[in-house]
Amino acid sequence: MVVDQKFAVKIPDGMAPEQAAPLLCAGVTVYSPLTHFGLSKIAGLKGRILGLGGVGHMGVKLAKAMGHHVTVISSSDKKKEEAMDHLGADAYLVSSDTTQMQEAADSLDYIIDTVPVNHPLEPYLSLLKLDGKLILMGVINTPLQFISPMVMLGRKAITGSFIGSIKETEEMLAFCNEKEITSSIEVVKMDYINKAFERLEKNDVRYRFVVDVSGSKLDQEE
């Protein structure tokens, strides 16, 4: 495979290929806004990850490695054990619990919103403190709504980010290698592809499939 050198990055020595693959997607997707908005340089920030999937779980790991106090927000408590015990989150917030949401009001520096379906923004804007940022990362094709005072009161910002630059990708790989950050993956062979798609439709993967194409004879005509 030949590529333009401007679009090639060096995989750090010792990093497994199956780990590099998801980091080049979900890893840089979260790393980019954390660095672009200057959040990565401030230890002790309080951030929350909304949505614990392929991107969200990397958000927890990266933000923790940057020294942030990280809370996972979900609609129920079924992912609490995963978030706290396996990913290392500091806290867990159930968005459907009115009492918990009220107690957490005006407490966050930022929220990384990875939810890819339409959802109200007001409940999460209320969690941000002065100058807090709601960073949208889920691709949603329908209009999102909020009332302007939710942003005006507290000088809050709604922004978004998509993937990242080649420079950020290189920085992210080096950072993950240094901090020994890995993505939670399941490696599958080509003959499992159809089953993998079926499981994706059922949201039955934690948190990324990586396809091992070795021995697949992709360069041979049938």
JOZI-V906438 format. One record per residue. N is the residue number from 1. RES is the residue in one letter. SS is DSSP state (2 for helix, 1 for strand, 0 for the rest). PHI is phi as a letter, one per 30 degrees, with the letter a starting at -180 (999 if undefined). D_FIRST is the distance of its C-alpha to the first C-alpha in Angstrom with 1 decimal. Layout:
n=N res=RES ss=SS phi=PHI d_first=D_FIRST
n=N res=RES ss=SS phi=PHI d_first=D_FIRST
//
This chain:
n=1 res=M ss=0 phi=999 d_first=0.0
n=2 res=V ss=0 phi=c d_first=3.8
n=3 res=V ss=0 phi=b d_first=6.6
n=4 res=D ss=0 phi=d d_first=10.3
n=5 res=Q ss=2 phi=d d_first=12.0
n=6 res=K ss=2 phi=d d_first=14.6
n=7 res=F ss=2 phi=c d_first=12.6
n=8 res=A ss=0 phi=c d_first=11.2
n=9 res=V ss=0 phi=b d_first=13.8
n=10 res=K ss=0 phi=d d_first=14.8
n=11 res=I ss=0 phi=d d_first=15.9
n=12 res=P ss=0 phi=e d_first=19.4
n=13 res=D ss=0 phi=e d_first=20.4
n=14 res=G ss=0 phi=j d_first=22.0
n=15 res=M ss=0 phi=d d_first=20.4
n=16 res=A ss=0 phi=d d_first=19.4
n=17 res=P ss=2 phi=e d_first=15.9
n=18 res=E ss=2 phi=d d_first=18.0
n=19 res=Q ss=2 phi=d d_first=20.0
n=20 res=A ss=2 phi=d d_first=17.4
n=21 res=A ss=2 phi=e d_first=16.0
n=22 res=P ss=2 phi=d d_first=19.5
n=23 res=L ss=2 phi=d d_first=20.3
n=24 res=L ss=2 phi=d d_first=17.5
n=25 res=C ss=2 phi=c d_first=19.4
n=26 res=A ss=2 phi=d d_first=23.1
n=27 res=G ss=2 phi=d d_first=23.3
n=28 res=V ss=2 phi=d d_first=22.6
n=29 res=T ss=2 phi=d d_first=24.5
n=30 res=V ss=2 phi=d d_first=27.6
n=31 res=Y ss=2 phi=d d_first=27.1
n=32 res=S ss=2 phi=e d_first=26.9
n=33 res=P ss=2 phi=d d_first=30.4
n=34 res=L ss=2 phi=d d_first=32.0
n=35 res=T ss=2 phi=d d_first=31.0
n=36 res=H ss=2 phi=e d_first=31.3
n=37 res=F ss=0 phi=d d_first=34.9
n=38 res=G ss=0 phi=i d_first=35.9
n=39 res=L ss=2 phi=d d_first=36.5
n=40 res=S ss=2 phi=d d_first=34.5
n=41 res=K ss=2 phi=c d_first=36.9
n=42 res=I ss=0 phi=c d_first=40.0
n=43 res=A ss=0 phi=d d_first=40.8
n=44 res=G ss=0 phi=i d_first=43.2
n=45 res=L ss=0 phi=d d_first=42.2
n=46 res=K ss=1 phi=c d_first=42.9
n=47 res=G ss=1 phi=b d_first=40.0
n=48 res=R ss=1 phi=b d_first=39.6
n=49 res=I ss=1 phi=c d_first=36.6
n=50 res=L ss=1 phi=c d_first=37.3
n=51 res=G ss=0 phi=j d_first=35.5
n=52 res=L ss=0 phi=c d_first=34.2
n=53 res=G ss=0 phi=b d_first=30.8
n=54 res=G ss=0 phi=d d_first=27.2
n=55 res=V ss=0 phi=d d_first=27.6
n=56 res=G ss=2 phi=e d_first=31.2
n=57 res=H ss=2 phi=d d_first=31.0
n=58 res=M ss=2 phi=d d_first=28.5
n=59 res=G ss=2 phi=d d_first=31.1
n=60 res=V ss=2 phi=d d_first=33.7
n=61 res=K ss=2 phi=d d_first=31.9
n=62 res=L ss=2 phi=d d_first=30.7
n=63 res=A ss=2 phi=d d_first=34.1
n=64 res=K ss=2 phi=d d_first=35.9
n=65 res=A ss=2 phi=d d_first=34.0
n=66 res=M ss=0 phi=d d_first=35.0
n=67 res=G ss=0 phi=i d_first=38.6
n=68 res=H ss=0 phi=c d_first=39.4
n=69 res=H ss=1 phi=d d_first=41.9
n=70 res=V ss=1 phi=c d_first=39.8
n=71 res=T ss=1 phi=c d_first=41.4
n=72 res=V ss=1 phi=c d_first=39.7
n=73 res=I ss=1 phi=c d_first=41.2
n=74 res=S ss=1 phi=b d_first=41.3
n=75 res=S ss=0 phi=d d_first=43.7
n=76 res=S ss=0 phi=b d_first=45.0
n=77 res=D ss=0 phi=c d_first=45.3
n=78 res=K ss=0 phi=d d_first=43.2
n=79 res=K ss=0 phi=c d_first=40.3
n=80 res=K ss=2 phi=d d_first=42.6
n=81 res=E ss=2 phi=d d_first=42.2
n=82 res=E ss=2 phi=d d_first=38.4
n=83 res=A ss=2 phi=d d_first=38.4
n=84 res=M ss=2 phi=d d_first=41.1
n=85 res=D ss=2 phi=d d_first=40.7
n=86 res=H ss=2 phi=c d_first=37.0
n=87 res=L ss=0 phi=c d_first=35.4
n=88 res=G ss=0 phi=i d_first=38.2
n=89 res=A ss=0 phi=d d_first=39.4
n=90 res=D ss=0 phi=d d_first=42.8
n=91 res=A ss=1 phi=a d_first=44.4
n=92 res=Y ss=1 phi=b d_first=44.0
n=93 res=L ss=1 phi=b d_first=45.5
n=94 res=V ss=1 phi=c d_first=46.4
n=95 res=S ss=0 phi=d d_first=46.2
n=96 res=S ss=0 phi=d d_first=48.7
n=97 res=D ss=0 phi=c d_first=51.3
n=98 res=T ss=2 phi=e d_first=53.4
n=99 res=T ss=2 phi=d d_first=55.1
n=100 res=Q ss=2 phi=d d_first=51.9
n=101 res=M ss=2 phi=d d_first=50.5
n=102 res=Q ss=2 phi=d d_first=53.7
n=103 res=E ss=2 phi=d d_first=53.9
n=104 res=A ss=0 phi=c d_first=50.3
n=105 res=A ss=0 phi=e d_first=51.1
n=106 res=D ss=0 phi=h d_first=50.4
n=107 res=S ss=0 phi=c d_first=48.7
n=108 res=L ss=1 phi=c d_first=45.0
n=109 res=D ss=1 phi=d d_first=43.1
n=110 res=Y ss=1 phi=a d_first=40.1
n=111 res=I ss=1 phi=b d_first=38.8
n=112 res=I ss=1 phi=c d_first=35.1
n=113 res=D ss=1 phi=c d_first=35.4
n=114 res=T ss=0 phi=c d_first=32.5
n=115 res=V ss=0 phi=d d_first=34.5
n=116 res=P ss=0 phi=c d_first=32.7
n=117 res=V ss=0 phi=b d_first=36.0
n=118 res=N ss=0 phi=e d_first=39.0
n=119 res=H ss=0 phi=a d_first=41.4
n=120 res=P ss=0 phi=d d_first=44.2
n=121 res=L ss=0 phi=c d_first=43.5
n=122 res=E ss=2 phi=e d_first=47.1
n=123 res=P ss=2 phi=e d_first=47.4
n=124 res=Y ss=2 phi=d d_first=44.5
n=125 res=L ss=2 phi=d d_first=45.6
n=126 res=S ss=0 phi=d d_first=48.9
n=127 res=L ss=0 phi=d d_first=47.3
n=128 res=L ss=1 phi=d d_first=46.1
n=129 res=K ss=1 phi=d d_first=48.3
n=130 res=L ss=1 phi=e d_first=49.0
n=131 res=D ss=1 phi=i d_first=45.9
n=132 res=G ss=1 phi=d d_first=43.8
n=133 res=K ss=1 phi=b d_first=40.4
n=134 res=L ss=1 phi=c d_first=39.2
n=135 res=I ss=1 phi=c d_first=35.4
n=136 res=L ss=1 phi=d d_first=34.1
n=137 res=M ss=0 phi=b d_first=30.6
n=138 res=G ss=0 phi=d d_first=31.1
n=139 res=V ss=0 phi=d d_first=30.2
n=140 res=I ss=0 phi=b d_first=33.5
n=141 res=N ss=0 phi=c d_first=34.3
n=142 res=T ss=0 phi=b d_first=38.0
n=143 res=P ss=0 phi=d d_first=40.2
n=144 res=L ss=0 phi=c d_first=41.1
n=145 res=Q ss=0 phi=b d_first=44.7
n=146 res=F ss=0 phi=a d_first=46.7
n=147 res=I ss=0 phi=c d_first=50.0
n=148 res=S ss=0 phi=e d_first=49.9
n=149 res=P ss=2 phi=e d_first=52.4
n=150 res=M ss=2 phi=d d_first=49.9
n=151 res=V ss=2 phi=c d_first=47.8
n=152 res=M ss=2 phi=d d_first=50.7
n=153 res=L ss=0 phi=d d_first=52.6
n=154 res=G ss=0 phi=j d_first=50.7
n=155 res=R ss=0 phi=h d_first=48.5
n=156 res=K ss=0 phi=d d_first=45.6
n=157 res=A ss=1 phi=b d_first=42.2
n=158 res=I ss=1 phi=c d_first=39.9
n=159 res=T ss=1 phi=b d_first=36.4
n=160 res=G ss=1 phi=a d_first=32.8
n=161 res=S ss=0 phi=a d_first=29.3
n=162 res=F ss=0 phi=b d_first=25.8
n=163 res=I ss=0 phi=h d_first=22.7
n=164 res=G ss=0 phi=a d_first=22.5
n=165 res=S ss=0 phi=d d_first=21.2
n=166 res=I ss=2 phi=d d_first=18.4
n=167 res=K ss=2 phi=d d_first=21.4
n=168 res=E ss=2 phi=d d_first=22.9
n=169 res=T ss=2 phi=d d_first=19.8
n=170 res=E ss=2 phi=d d_first=19.8
n=171 res=E ss=2 phi=d d_first=23.6
n=172 res=M ss=2 phi=d d_first=23.5
n=173 res=L ss=2 phi=d d_first=21.2
n=174 res=A ss=2 phi=d d_first=23.6
n=175 res=F ss=2 phi=d d_first=26.6
n=176 res=C ss=2 phi=d d_first=25.6
n=177 res=N ss=2 phi=d d_first=24.9
n=178 res=E ss=2 phi=d d_first=28.3
n=179 res=K ss=2 phi=d d_first=30.2
n=180 res=E ss=0 phi=h d_first=28.6
n=181 res=I ss=0 phi=c d_first=27.8
n=182 res=T ss=0 phi=b d_first=25.9
n=183 res=S ss=0 phi=c d_first=25.3
n=184 res=S ss=0 phi=d d_first=27.3
n=185 res=I ss=1 phi=b d_first=24.9
n=186 res=E ss=1 phi=b d_first=25.1
n=187 res=V ss=1 phi=d d_first=22.3
n=188 res=V ss=1 phi=b d_first=22.3
n=189 res=K ss=1 phi=c d_first=20.7
n=190 res=M ss=2 phi=d d_first=19.5
n=191 res=D ss=2 phi=d d_first=22.9
n=192 res=Y ss=2 phi=c d_first=24.4
n=193 res=I ss=2 phi=e d_first=22.6
n=194 res=N ss=2 phi=d d_first=25.7
n=195 res=K ss=2 phi=d d_first=28.0
n=196 res=A ss=2 phi=d d_first=25.9
n=197 res=F ss=2 phi=d d_first=26.2
n=198 res=E ss=2 phi=d d_first=29.9
n=199 res=R ss=2 phi=d d_first=30.3
n=200 res=L ss=2 phi=d d_first=28.5
n=201 res=E ss=2 phi=d d_first=31.1
n=202 res=K ss=0 phi=c d_first=33.8
n=203 res=N ss=0 phi=h d_first=32.4
n=204 res=D ss=0 phi=c d_first=32.3
n=205 res=V ss=0 phi=a d_first=29.5
n=206 res=R ss=0 phi=b d_first=29.9
n=207 res=Y ss=0 phi=b d_first=27.8
n=208 res=R ss=1 phi=b d_first=24.2
n=209 res=F ss=1 phi=d d_first=22.5
n=210 res=V ss=1 phi=b d_first=19.3
n=211 res=V ss=1 phi=c d_first=17.6
n=212 res=D ss=1 phi=d d_first=16.8
n=213 res=V ss=0 phi=c d_first=14.4
n=214 res=S ss=0 phi=d d_first=15.0
n=215 res=G ss=0 phi=i d_first=16.8
n=216 res=S ss=0 phi=d d_first=16.2
n=217 res=K ss=0 phi=h d_first=15.0
n=218 res=L ss=0 phi=d d_first=12.7
n=219 res=D ss=0 phi=c d_first=11.2
n=220 res=Q ss=0 phi=c d_first=14.8
n=221 res=E ss=0 phi=d d_first=17.1
n=222 res=E ss=0 phi=d d_first=20.3
//
